Amino acid sequence: MSSKRIIISIIGPDRVGIIAGVSAILAEHNINILDISQTILQEFFSMIMIADMTRSTISLQQLKELLTARGEELGVSISAQHEDAFNYMHRI
């Protein structure tokens, strides 16, 4: 059985509602957040999430579209990719 884990990254100017905005989309579509790492570097917000799409009600492509739109609303860049693609791109 292949993994249904995805990596979501968010980068942009810090503001209220970024985590809530992303988390709301995930919860609405039954995507479980497994881990979060976030920091604020001066005025810039940076966050990486690992989430499980096993019980998701939408496809990864649909999720990407929703997150892109939410990122535009929030003034941040949001990307999502399957864990395997992320690992392949970042291997040594």
N, C-alpha and C positions, 0 to 999 in steps of 0.2 A: 504494500500500500504506500503510495507516494505521500510526501508531506504536503500539508495544506497551509504551512506557515508562510507568512509574508513579512516583509520589512517595510515599514513606513517611515519616511524621514520628512521632517518639517524644519524649514529654515526661514528666518525673516526677522523683521523688527518686532521686538517684544510688545505685546498688548494683551489686554484682558480678553479671555474667551478662546484662546487658541486650543488648549487641551480640551475644553468642553466642546468646541465645535467639531473637532476630529472624533472624540469619543462618542458623541451623539450619533454620528453616521455609523460608526462601528456597532454600537448597541442596537440601533434601529434595524440593522441587517444581520443580527445574531453572530457578529464576529467578536471572538473573545480576545481581549488584550492579555498577553502572557507576560510581557515585561516592558518597562519604559525607562529610558535614560534621557534626562533633559538637563539643560544648563542655560544660563544666560551669560553671554560674553559681552560685557559692557551693555550696549542697548540691543544686542542681537539674541534672539531666541533660537535654540537648536534642540531638537528632540528626535530620538529614534525609538520606534515602537516595534515589538515583535507581536504579531497577532495570529490567531488560528482561524482559518476560514472553513474548517470542517463542516460546520452547521450553517454556513452563510446562506442567505436567501438570494444573493446576487453573485455574479461572476467577478473575477479580478478586474476585468476590463471595465465593467460597470462601476466598481468601487473606485478605480482610478479616475473615472470621469466625475464622480461625485466629489472626491477629494480635491481634484483640480479646481472645480467650481467653488468649493468651500475655501480653498486657499486664496482664490481671487477675492472672495468676500472679505477674508481676514487680512489680506495684504502679505501673505506668506507663500512660499513655494512648498507644495506637498507632493511627494512621489511615493509610489507603492510598487513593490516588485516581489515576485516569488522568491522565497529563501534560496532556492537552488541557483537562480540567476544572480542574486547578490553574492553568494559564496563563490560562484564561478568568476565573477568580475573582480573579486577581492582576494583571490588565492595568490600565494607567493610563488 
